[in-house]
Every structure is written in C-alpha cells, then in structure tokens.
Amino acid sequence: MVPFQHLKSVIEEQFIQSKTGSLEDCEDTIHTSEHYIAVIDGATSKTERQWEGETGGRRAATIIDQAFKQMPLNCTARQAADLMTELVHTCYTQFNLLETVRKDPDQRIIASCAAISLLRQEVWLIGDCHLLLGNRYISHQKKIDHILSEVRALVLELELEKGMTIEQLRAHDKGREFIMPLLKEQTLFQNGPTANPYWFPAVDGFSIPDTGIVTLPISHDVETIVLATDGYPVLKNNLKDSEHILQEILDNDPLLFRSYKSTKGMLHGTVSFDDRAYIKVHLSRSMN
C-alpha cells in the first residue's frame, strides 16, 4: 500500500492593496490557515447600501474569510460553496433584507474566490479570480465583462473624438457611466440558469450551480501555486513581475480601455483600477 502523502505549504509571497491606497477600503482579502489558503475578491458595490458601515464587497470578503475558518478539514468544494452561501444568506436574514436582495440582485453581497485545500490536495475556483497551478494558467472571466469592457472602450473613444481628454475622462468616466445600468442588471444572470450563455457563478447567498464550482487536483509535479484576484490583469509566477506588468498598464493606459480593457479604470486619487490580492505558495509532500 502506498503511504498517504500529506501536502505541506510554505507561503513564499503575499500582498494585498486597495485601489485607494488605504487598506481600510480594501474589498479583497487573503485567508491562510493550516488547511486552507485563499484569495477572496469582494465585488465592487453598484449601490450605496452599507452593511454596518461596510460596503457589500468588504462585508462579502469578511464573511467568506469566516467561512474558511469554519470549514471541516476534509470539506469538499461543493460543501465549501454551500457554507459560504449559507453565511451570506444568514447575513441577509439578520438585516431583514432577504426578500429585498432576492428581488433586486444588485443589492446583494457578492464575492469570488480561489482556494487551496491542502488536505484534499485540490484547488477551488468560484467566480473570476485567477491562478497559476504550477505553470498552468487558469481563469474564468465572465463573458459579459468582456462585452461590457468593449462597450466602455467604444464610448471612451467616442468621447475622445468629441474633444475630451484622458485626464477629463479619468475624472468623469463616461464609459463606466454608460455601462453602469447593465453592470447592475447583469446580476440577474448570477447563479442563473446555466443554459443562458451570459450566466456566471458568484458567492452571493443563493445556490451556486455545480458547474460554477471548479475543482482541480494538485498533481505531484506541481511545486508552486499562485492565487490572485482580478486586480492583477496579468498573473506571473512572482509578485515583482505581476506588479511590474500592472504598473506598466496603469502608466500607459490608466483608463484601461486599450492595452487591457476593463469595465473600470484608474480614477484620479487612486493607485490602481481595482483592489488586488496575491499569494504564492510552495508545496511539498511528506509520507505518513
């Protein structure tokens, strides 16, 4: 009988930064514990609703972090997703907002995450975080985000033709303004019928379809894993290179509508277009 191999981890690098430069505003977080490692991306709120002084994205990240702390050691990805869903659902109930968020999805607490289960030797992905599993890049960007990024870019190009400047558009992003109604309404597709070509998974307090929970085995030849939120447009095997490419994009295209198209750009007074979190883990196996 082959002895069971325990997967051990050493964190080589980790970093977290808010788009405003202040960690108090950050809607991304990193979870590290003996059995789970995760990056959590709280979705940027599309409404003014606050949750005891927190944005929906920040509250989402906090709740998902708590879920990882409560997970059984041998939790499956399906069980993990259900626990996250349950805790967010409970939050709605505590605020007496369950029916409100059921009818109006853009009011929901929303998050994506990428995680390592060390005991199960698996990587889990829900939503649009991304990762490097060894040298293999894995991402599940929403189709609708790609479409709306193109629409925003078109609107910004039109505004430039009309005489506006990049700096003026950074102060008043008319492209983002134009797509905002669709950004709000796209939540109708969240965890929706998988036959809909625009549906997408997210942790939002309502059931996530099985096909929205990606489970990947960690093969024996994988020595490093990088997990990151989508505040990193390009993911590299070390933090320095990932940061360098991000900075190049911000310097050359601060509105993020040409070299890398996004649904939002870097506004005046901010240090990036989105919050970001990055963690690199080195793995080793020991025989039981």
N, C-alpha and C positions, 0 to 999 in steps of 0.2 A: 504494500500500500504506500502511495506517495504521501509524505508528510504534508500537512496543511501549511501553507505559506502565509504568514501574517504580513500585510502591507504596512510599511512604516513610512513616515513622511518627515521631511525637513523643509521648512519654509526658507527659500533662498532669497526671495524679494517680495515685498508687498508695498503698495502705495495707494493712497486714496486722496482725492482732491475734488473740491466743489468748483463748479463753473464760476462762482462769485469770488473764489479765493478764500472763503471762510467756511471751515468745516461745520460750523453750526447750521449752515444752509444745505449741507450735502444730503442728497436723497439716495446715494449709493452707500453700501457698507460691505464689510468683509467679515465672515464668520470663520473662526478657527477653533477647533476643539480636537479631542483625542481621536474622534471617529469621523468627523465631517469637516470639510473645508469648502467654503462657498463665497462667491461674489453675488450680491443682491442689488438689483437696479430698480429703485422705486421710480415709477413713471412720473414724468413731469405733469403736474396737475393742469387741467384745462379749465378749471373753475376756481373760484375764490374760496371754496369751502376749506375750513380749518378743522383739525381734529385735536382739540385741546391745545391750540396754538401751533400745531404742526401741519405742514402740507400733507396731502394724501400720499405723495411719494415717500416722504420721510417716515410717515406712520407705517406705510407698507413695508419699508426696509426693516423697521424695528420689529414688526410682527413676524416677518419671515425669519429674522435672526432668532427670535424666541422659539419659533417652530423647530429650528435645528437643535436648539438646546433641549427640547422636549422629546425629540425623536428616539425611539428604541434603537439599540445599537445595530440591529440587523434589518432595519427598516428598508422596504422596497421603494423604488421611485414612485410607484403608484400610491403607496401609503404615505410617503413624504408629501406628495402633492395634495393628498386629501387632508392631511394635518394642517398644512398651510392654508388651504381653503377654509377649513373649519375655524381657524383662529381669526381670519379676516371676517368671516361670516358672523362670528361672535361679537366682533367689534361693531358691526352694523347694528346688531341687536342691542348692544349696550348704549348706543347713541340714538336708539329708536328710529333708525334710518333704513331698515331693511327694505320696506316697500318703496321708499324713495329711490334707492340705488337699483332695485330690481327693474323699475320702470325707466330710470334715467341712468344708463350705464356710465356716462362720462363723469358722474359723481362718485364713482367707486374708488376704493383704494386698490392700486394696480402695481404689480411688480413682475419682473423677470428674474431668473437666477440660473447660475451654473454651479454645480457642486460635485465634490468627490466624496464617495462613500468608501472609506478605507477598509472597512470590514468586508463589504460586498465586492470590493475591487471594481467599482463602476464609476462612471461619470454620468451625471444627470444634467439635462438642459431643458428648461421651460422658458419659452419666450426668446427674446433677441439679444441675450448675452452671447459671447463667443469664446472659443478656447483653442488651445493647441494641445492635442493629445500626442505627445512625442513631437513628430514633425507634421502631423496631420492637422490641418486647419478645419474647424467645424463652426458653422454659423447658420442661423435660421432667421435671417432678416425678413420682416414682413413684406409681402408683395405690395401691400397698399402703401407702405412707407416709400418704397421705390417710386411708385406712381406719383405720390404727392410731392416727393422731392423734385421730380422732373417738372411738375406744375409750378412749384415755388420758383425754381430756376427760371422758367419761362417768364413768369411775372416780373422777376427782378431784372431780367434782360430787357423787358419792355420798358420798365421804369428808367433804366439807364439810357435807353434810346430817347426817352422823353426829356432827358436832361438832368435827372437826379444823379448824385454821386454815390460811390460806395460808402463813404462816411455818413451821408444822409440816410442811406438805407440801413446802416448799422444802428442808427438812432431810431429809425422807424421802418421796420422790416415789413414792407408791403406784401412781400411774397408769403411770409408767415401769416400775416393778417388775412390774406386771400384764402389760404387753405385751412384756417382755423375751424370754420364750420364743419369741414369734412373730418378734421382731426377729432372733433368731438363726436361726430356721428359714426365714425369708424368703430367706436366701442360697441356698436350694435352687432358687429361681427365677432366680438371677443368670445372665445369658447363656444362659438356658434356652430351651426350645422357644418360638418366637415365637407359636405358636397358643395358648399359655397367657396368659390376659388379665392375669395378675399378673407376668409376666416383666419384667425390666429389665436394661439394659446397665450394665456397670462394667468398669473395668480391674482384673482380679484374677488374671492369669496364665493364663487359659483363654480360648479363642477367643470374640471378640465378634461376634455376628451383624451382617451388613451393615446391617440396619435399625436397629441400635443406634448407628450412627455417622452423625451428622447433618453434612452438608456444605452450607454456604450460600455462594453467591457474594457478593462485596462489590461492589455496583453503584457506578457512577460518581458517584451523588449522595450516597453515604454519606461523611460527613466525620469522624464520631467513632464509636468502638466502646467500649462498657463491658463488661468481663468481671468476673464476681464469683462467689464460692462462695455456697452457700445459707445462710451465716451472716448474710446480708442478706435479711430477709423481703421487703422491697420495694426494688426497684432503681431509682434515679434517675440522671439524666444528670450528676450531680456528687456528689462524696464527701460534702460537707456535708449535703445533703438526704437521702442514703441513711443516713448516720449519725444524723441527726435523727429520722427515722422509726423506726429501730431503737431508739433511746433512748426514744422515746415508748411503744413497745410494751413494752419492759422495765420502764419505770416504772409503766405501767397494768396490765400483765398479766405479771408476772415468771415465772409458771409456763407461759406460752404455751399456754393451753388455752381461751381465749375470743376475744379480738380477733384473734389469729393462732394457729391450732392447730398444734402441733408434736409430734413424738414425744419431745421433751425440753424441759425448762425451764431457767431460770437458778437454779442451786443456790446456797446460802449460800457466800460466799467467792469467788464468780466474778464476772466483769464482763459476761458475756453467756451466752446459751444454747448458743453454738457458736463455733468458730473462724471467722474471716472474712478474706477477701482481696478486694481491689477494685483494678482498674486501668482508667484511661480513656486512650484513645489517639486522637490526632488524625492523620488521614490526608491525604496529598497525593500527587499523581501528577506525574511528570516524563517528558517524551518522551525516548526513547532516541536 
